[in-house]
Amino acid sequence: MNADAIRVAPSWLALREPADAEARARDLADALERALPASGSRVIHDLGCGTGSMGRWLAPLLAGPQHWVLHDRDADLLGLAAADTPGPAADGAPITVEAKRTDIARMHARDLAGATLITASALLDLLTAEELDRLAALCAGAGCPILLTLSVIGSVEITPADPLDRRLAAAFDAHQRRPTERGNLLGPDAVDFAVETFRRLGAEVLVRPSPWRLGPAHAALVAEWFTGWVGAACEQDAELAGQREPYARRRLEQARAGELAVTVGHADLLVLP
Ligand SMILES: C[S@@+](CC[C@H](N)C(=O)[O-])C[C@H]1O[C@@H](n2cnc3c(N)ncnc32)[C@H](O)[C@@H]1O
């Protein structure tokens, strides 16, 4: 694993799972079902599966027997994913799961051999351009549909607005694009990069907005997201540090009082060979 590999907390993934399920573009799942072979068992590779949230959302929307191959580099998350399996399928067909410790950036075509579908959720923005370029070529080479959900696009709207929001948002985006030992992360540029790359490879790409729309019903998620957002922004722009404490206190009070609404922009892509 790279020294700068970001570990994702299972508690964060658990907190965001219901909002992710609400946000993903349902019509792409319907288009996907139409694009998959009508019969036979479906072999689905989920890249960067975390605790398996994508499978729990998608498997019940697809018909027929499914075998999910869950890939992640984090053994603890893989263990949780294997223990909380999705299903059943839309028509009650059985679902099986296999967990594989994989570094997505170093996969080979043989790792995806026989895939009927490749998925990933909240992954693309964590990759570098070189990694995404290589991954796109591998996935396109598998010759099956690819569903890539919930990539951040760098748009955040917080209501009520605060004069500091724009500066924090800019610093957060810069943090998402930060240099690592693997190269600069794509962050909010990942969607445009992926669309262009897959189209260059000859695939059809459908793009849908899939924002989180968070309000009083998501108070715990808003507070956690907000704390991470401000923390990353201040790590990026040290001059924000002096304003951090009063801003965060103000915003978290609003969140606790159910007065804060946050829209975090994402996009979902369905790539058809
Ligand atoms: C933000 S989480 C999303 C997890 C899950 N897909 C979801 O939607 O809940 C990103 C996941 O990608 C994994 N990941 C990131 N880079 C990876 C890489 N190069 N190889 C394998 N897994 C990776 C992380 O370990 C983490 O589980």
The ligand as a Gaussian input file, in Angstrom:
#p B3LYP/6-31G(d) Opt

LIG

0 1
 C      -14.844000       6.903000      -0.034000
 S      -14.622000       5.196000       0.135000
 C      -16.043000       4.552000      -0.715000
 C      -16.366000       3.144000      -0.310000
 C      -17.588000       2.533000      -0.970000
 N      -17.412000       2.392000      -2.399000
 C      -18.822000       3.331000      -0.671000
 O      -19.405000       3.924000      -1.589000
 O      -19.229000       3.370000       0.503000
 C      -13.304000       4.822000      -0.985000
 C      -12.864000       3.389000      -0.903000
 O      -11.904000       3.143000      -1.923000
 C      -10.847000       2.392000      -1.386000
 N       -9.656000       2.685000      -2.208000
 C       -9.143000       3.904000      -2.496000
 N       -8.079000       3.780000      -3.306000
 C       -7.927000       2.442000      -3.535000
 C       -6.999000       1.675000      -4.277000
 N       -6.007000       2.246000      -4.956000
 N       -7.143000       0.340000      -4.283000
 C       -8.153000      -0.249000      -3.597000
 N       -9.049000       0.413000      -2.863000
 C       -8.941000       1.752000      -2.836000
 C      -10.736000       2.835000       0.066000
 O      -10.071000       1.880000       0.872000
 C      -12.204000       2.998000       0.420000
 O      -12.767000       1.811000       0.868000

